[in-house]
Amino acid sequence: MVASCPSSSISRATAGASGDSHLGTSRHPPLNELQNFRLVPYRSILAAPGVGVMVGHMATPGLGDGKTPSSINPAAYQLLRSR
């Protein structure tokens, strides 16, 4: 069986993240901008059953403390599970 999930490199570019999270601090725009504009095309993907999401290492202002990278931020996983 082969499965797929939205790529972190596509979402990093689409979401307008700054910097390379493998080389230092990288941030997304604020959560409300992501939800209301940049991530709108992904809503239909996330609505499908059995979809996996690869969580990146970027911090997102407005998500949890806004400083913790999403990959280790409980608020990021809580947000995904609520969708």
N, C-alpha and C positions, 0 to 999 in steps of 0.2 A: 504494500500500500504506500502511496506517495501522498503526502499532505503538504499544504503550503500555508503561509501566513504573510500578511503585509510586511514588506521589507523595512527594516529600520533605516536603511539608507534613503529609501524613497520618502518615508515619513519625515526623516530629519530634514530633507530638502523642502518637502511640501510644507512642513510646519515652520520653516524659517529659523531653525536653530542656528545659534552662533557658535563658531569654533568646532574643533574636532574633539569629541569626548574621550578619545584614546590618547590625546596629547595634553589635555588639561581641562579646565572648566568649560562647559558648554551649557547654554541656556536656551530654552524655548521662549517664545513670546508668552505673555500672561495667559493663564488657563481660559479666561473668558474669550480671548481672541481666537484661541485654538478651537474651542467648541463652537463659536458662532461664525467662523469664517474658514479657517485653514483646514479643519478636519471634516467639514460637511460632506465631501465626497466619500469619506470612509464610513459614513453611517449605514449605508446599505450593506456594506461588507460585514460590519460588526453585527448586523441584525440577522445574518444567516446562521443557521445552527452549526455547531462544531468548529467555529472559526477560532484559530489561535492568533495571539498577538505577541510580537516580539517587543519587549519593553527596552527602551534605550537608556543610556547613562546621563541624559540631559536633565538638568533641574528645570522645573516649571514654576514660575511665580504664580501664587494662588493655589498651588497643589501642595497640601500639607504645609510644611514650614517654608516652602519655596526655594530652599537651598539644597535639600537632599536629592541626589540623582534619582530619577524615577525608578530605576532598576532595583533600588533598595528602599523605596518610599512606600510605606503601607498605604498611604492615601491613593497612590496610583493604582494599586491592585483593587482597592475598595471601589474606586471609580469604574474600573473595567468590569468588575463583577456586578455593578448596579445597572449596567447597560443591557 
